[in-house]
Amino acid sequence: MKLRGWQSECINSAISKFTSSTDSCDFKKHFLALATPGAGKTIMAATLARKMYELGLIDLVLCFSPSSIVSSDFSDELTAQFKTEFNGKVGSLGDAFTYQKLGTLDNDTWKLFDRFRVFVIFDEIHHCAGSSTHDANAWGAPIIEIIREKAAYSIALSGTPWRSDSLPIALSTYCEDNRIQCDYVYGLKQAIADDVCRVPQVIAVDNNKIVVTNNKKRKVFKSFNTLLSAKATSYSNIVLNETVNDQVLSRAIIKFNEIRKINMNAGGLVVASSIEHAEAIKLLMTKNYNIGAVVVTTNEAKPSNKIKDFRNSSDEWLISVGMVSEGTNIPRLQVCCNLTNVTTEMYFRQIFGRVLRKTDAPNQEAFMFMPAEPKLVSYARRMVQDIPDEVAKVKIVKMDEEIVTDAEELTTVEAARNNTHVLPEKHKITVGRHCVEDIQRQIQVMLSNHYLDESEGAQAKELSSKKPSSNQSGSNIPKAKWSMGIVGKYRQETLKVADIEPFLISQASKAKLAELNQQLN
């Protein structure tokens, strides 16, 4: 397989750094590559590993990634490159693990670092936090304590090299102004120019009359922005509203059907907030549009197999709860409905990355449909910024300093585990030095909810054991304690993504979207 230009450049840059000096310091041994979601990081890293082996620089390859499906894809690609199995058995040249396995690896695996020159691949390294053992999370600690010193070489990959809690990323180097230093950068704008990624097109759906009644008090809001700014409700309740789901889905389905007329193999993705929400969306699609969908959640014994089956099929729609996000390779996906209640920029970009991978199909449009939540809208507008200014700086923690971390994502998981979808207001948790491990465990629970490996079966059962409740309209989405009526007209806006003017959608596509908006209002 012929490498893309950026992949060859990145490989050559990494080898040059690794071989430029006989100095074995950490700086020379580690390489950090920022490559936009959908660019092809898996093939690049596996090819680099093979070339390092052929140059006689390494003996074994170990790979760590955030989910079982990504781990499986790395194992497959390494097997293809080396023409030998990567399963940790006798005769293989390595293995691929999830980050969850880092804490349970046996001594025989760790002894490999003493006996052999091991090359380590870290996919989506931003999940592993820590500049030292003091501020490391559960996944970052073994990297800092063992792998940093003992690995012969390592490469870390990320399309979003920052963390929502602003902690430093494991093995990363930071400038004096606390901004991360990447050894190689390949952003979305360049990937579009190189015909590697599709042009992102974001459709935000809004409403001009939202009535909220609470304790007999009635307030009217003209948009989701004003509704959320007034803190009249949480975004979780908006994405669980049946009419909002229907309006977002209807637009996505019409656009998807247009694409399928040209590309019969195109796929659509709906990212839901919970298992219960996913089942409600499937019911809505069947009831209103006579469309079937494959649901993949933590409810399955082996969700990675279900994802692979969908990847290799021509099925139309996949509904996911945290299982199809970063690193998951389904290139035929072209339309995405973002109906998750997680509103971090990292998660937004990783979701959108699933529909940005280019293929040889005749139609290469890529759409995300979503409610017009103000933070998501701002993320869409600056999507081609490699590292947005708002998340660029890291918090460097001194050894005796308290760690202050944002708990927004953590409360999302707690809500899911309790089968409720109302998020508390965003707040801070202050953790003393002796409580760091407690927070690390909680953060790991949050991450495992988004990227749950088969080994996390107990948590999966806890999440999936909750049964859907019904409301008066027949939807499986539970009603809130207050009343929110969306009685105005729905409208959609095609968001302008900054700095990609040469790649904007055609006038014909704009006309189609305008016609669609008129039909639905």
Secondary structure in CASP SS format (residue, H / E / C, confidence):
PFRMAT SS
TARGET T0000
AUTHOR 0000-0000-0000
METHOD secondary structure of the structure
MODEL  1
M C 1.00
K C 1.00
L C 1.00
R C 1.00
G H 1.00
W H 1.00
Q H 1.00
S H 1.00
E H 1.00
C H 1.00
I H 1.00
N H 1.00
S H 1.00
A H 1.00
I H 1.00
S H 1.00
K H 1.00
F H 1.00
T H 1.00
S C 1.00
S C 1.00
T C 1.00
D C 1.00
S C 1.00
C C 1.00
D H 1.00
F H 1.00
K H 1.00
K H 1.00
H E 1.00
F E 1.00
L E 1.00
A E 1.00
L E 1.00
A E 1.00
T C 1.00
P C 1.00
G C 1.00
A C 1.00
G C 1.00
K H 1.00
T H 1.00
I H 1.00
M H 1.00
A H 1.00
A H 1.00
T H 1.00
L H 1.00
A H 1.00
R H 1.00
K H 1.00
M H 1.00
Y H 1.00
E H 1.00
L C 1.00
G C 1.00
L C 1.00
I C 1.00
D C 1.00
L E 1.00
V E 1.00
L E 1.00
C E 1.00
F E 1.00
S E 1.00
P C 1.00
S C 1.00
S H 1.00
I H 1.00
V H 1.00
S H 1.00
S H 1.00
D H 1.00
F H 1.00
S H 1.00
D H 1.00
E H 1.00
L H 1.00
T H 1.00
A H 1.00
Q H 1.00
F H 1.00
K C 1.00
T C 1.00
E C 1.00
F C 1.00
N C 1.00
G C 1.00
K C 1.00
V C 1.00
G C 1.00
S C 1.00
L C 1.00
G E 1.00
D E 1.00
A E 1.00
F E 1.00
T E 1.00
Y H 1.00
Q H 1.00
K H 1.00
L H 1.00
G H 1.00
T H 1.00
L C 1.00
D C 1.00
N H 1.00
D H 1.00
T H 1.00
W H 1.00
K H 1.00
L H 1.00
F H 1.00
D H 1.00
R H 1.00
F C 1.00
R C 1.00
V E 1.00
F E 1.00
V E 1.00
I E 1.00
F E 1.00
D E 1.00
E C 1.00
I H 1.00
H H 1.00
H H 1.00
C C 1.00
A E 1.00
G C 1.00
S C 1.00
S C 1.00
T C 1.00
H C 1.00
D C 1.00
A C 1.00
N C 1.00
A C 1.00
W C 1.00
G H 1.00
A H 1.00
P H 1.00
I H 1.00
I H 1.00
E H 1.00
I H 1.00
I H 1.00
R H 1.00
E H 1.00
K H 1.00
A C 1.00
A C 1.00
Y E 1.00
S E 1.00
I E 1.00
A E 1.00
L E 1.00
S E 1.00
G C 1.00
T C 1.00
P C 1.00
W C 1.00
R C 1.00
S C 1.00
D C 1.00
S C 1.00
L C 1.00
P C 1.00
I E 1.00
A C 1.00
L C 1.00
S C 1.00
T E 1.00
Y E 1.00
C C 1.00
E C 1.00
D C 1.00
N C 1.00
R E 1.00
I E 1.00
Q E 1.00
C C 1.00
D C 1.00
Y E 1.00
V E 1.00
Y E 1.00
G C 1.00
L H 1.00
K H 1.00
Q H 1.00
A H 1.00
I H 1.00
A H 1.00
D C 1.00
D C 1.00
V C 1.00
C E 1.00
R C 1.00
V C 1.00
P E 1.00
Q E 1.00
V E 1.00
I E 1.00
A E 1.00
V E 1.00
D E 1.00
N E 1.00
N C 1.00
K C 1.00
I E 1.00
V E 1.00
V E 1.00
T E 1.00
N E 1.00
N C 1.00
K C 1.00
K E 1.00
R E 1.00
K E 1.00
V E 1.00
F E 1.00
K C 1.00
S C 1.00
F H 1.00
N H 1.00
T H 1.00
L H 1.00
L H 1.00
S H 1.00
A C 1.00
K C 1.00
A C 1.00
T C 1.00
S C 1.00
Y H 1.00
S H 1.00
N H 1.00
I H 1.00
V H 1.00
L H 1.00
N C 1.00
E H 1.00
T H 1.00
V H 1.00
N H 1.00
D H 1.00
Q H 1.00
V H 1.00
L H 1.00
S H 1.00
R H 1.00
A H 1.00
I H 1.00
I H 1.00
K H 1.00
F H 1.00
N H 1.00
E H 1.00
I H 1.00
R H 1.00
K H 1.00
I H 1.00
N C 1.00
M C 1.00
N C 1.00
A C 1.00
G E 1.00
G E 1.00
L E 1.00
V E 1.00
V E 1.00
A C 1.00
S C 1.00
S C 1.00
I H 1.00
E H 1.00
H H 1.00
A H 1.00
E H 1.00
A H 1.00
I H 1.00
K H 1.00
L H 1.00
L H 1.00
M H 1.00
T H 1.00
K H 1.00
N H 1.00
Y H 1.00
N C 1.00
I C 1.00
G C 1.00
A C 1.00
V E 1.00
V E 1.00
V E 1.00
T C 1.00
T C 1.00
N C 1.00
E C 1.00
A C 1.00
K C 1.00
P H 1.00
S H 1.00
N H 1.00
K H 1.00
I H 1.00
K H 1.00
D H 1.00
F H 1.00
R H 1.00
N C 1.00
S C 1.00
S C 1.00
D C 1.00
E C 1.00
W E 1.00
L E 1.00
I E 1.00
S E 1.00
V C 1.00
G C 1.00
M C 1.00
V C 1.00
S C 1.00
E C 1.00
G C 1.00
T C 1.00
N C 1.00
I C 1.00
P C 1.00
R C 1.00
L E 1.00
Q E 1.00
V E 1.00
C E 1.00
C E 1.00
N E 1.00
L C 1.00
T C 1.00
N C 1.00
V C 1.00
T C 1.00
T C 1.00
E H 1.00
M H 1.00
Y H 1.00
F H 1.00
R H 1.00
Q H 1.00
I H 1.00
F H 1.00
G H 1.00
R H 1.00
V H 1.00
L C 1.00
R E 1.00
K C 1.00
T C 1.00
D C 1.00
A C 1.00
P C 1.00
N C 1.00
Q C 1.00
E C 1.00
A E 1.00
F E 1.00
M E 1.00
F E 1.00
M E 1.00
P E 1.00
A C 1.00
E C 1.00
P H 1.00
K H 1.00
L H 1.00
V H 1.00
S H 1.00
Y H 1.00
A H 1.00
R H 1.00
R C 1.00
M C 1.00
V C 1.00
Q C 1.00
D C 1.00
I C 1.00
P C 1.00
D H 1.00
E H 1.00
V H 1.00
A H 1.00
K E 1.00
V C 1.00
K C 1.00
I C 1.00
V C 1.00
K C 1.00
M C 1.00
D C 1.00
E C 1.00
E C 1.00
I E 1.00
V E 1.00
T E 1.00
D E 1.00
A C 1.00
E H 1.00
E H 1.00
L H 1.00
T H 1.00
T H 1.00
V H 1.00
E H 1.00
A H 1.00
A H 1.00
R H 1.00
N C 1.00
N C 1.00
T C 1.00
H C 1.00
V C 1.00
L C 1.00
P C 1.00
E C 1.00
K C 1.00
H C 1.00
K E 1.00
I E 1.00
T E 1.00
V E 1.00
G C 1.00
R H 1.00
H H 1.00
C H 1.00
V H 1.00
E H 1.00
D H 1.00
I H 1.00
Q H 1.00
R H 1.00
Q H 1.00
I H 1.00
Q H 1.00
V H 1.00
M H 1.00
L H 1.00
S H 1.00
N H 1.00
H H 1.00
Y C 1.00
L C 1.00
D C 1.00
E H 1.00
S H 1.00
E H 1.00
G H 1.00
A H 1.00
Q H 1.00
A H 1.00
K H 1.00
E H 1.00
L H 1.00
S H 1.00
S C 1.00
K C 1.00
K C 1.00
P C 1.00
S C 1.00
S C 1.00
N C 1.00
Q C 1.00
S C 1.00
G C 1.00
S C 1.00
N C 1.00
I C 1.00
P C 1.00
K C 1.00
A C 1.00
K C 1.00
W C 1.00
S E 1.00
M E 1.00
G E 1.00
I E 1.00
V C 1.00
G C 1.00
K C 1.00
Y E 1.00
R E 1.00
Q E 1.00
E E 1.00
T E 1.00
L C 1.00
K C 1.00
V C 1.00
A C 1.00
D C 1.00
I C 1.00
E H 1.00
P H 1.00
F H 1.00
L C 1.00
I C 1.00
S C 1.00
Q H 1.00
A H 1.00
S H 1.00
K H 1.00
A H 1.00
K H 1.00
L H 1.00
A H 1.00
E H 1.00
L H 1.00
N H 1.00
Q H 1.00
Q H 1.00
L H 1.00
N C 1.00
END
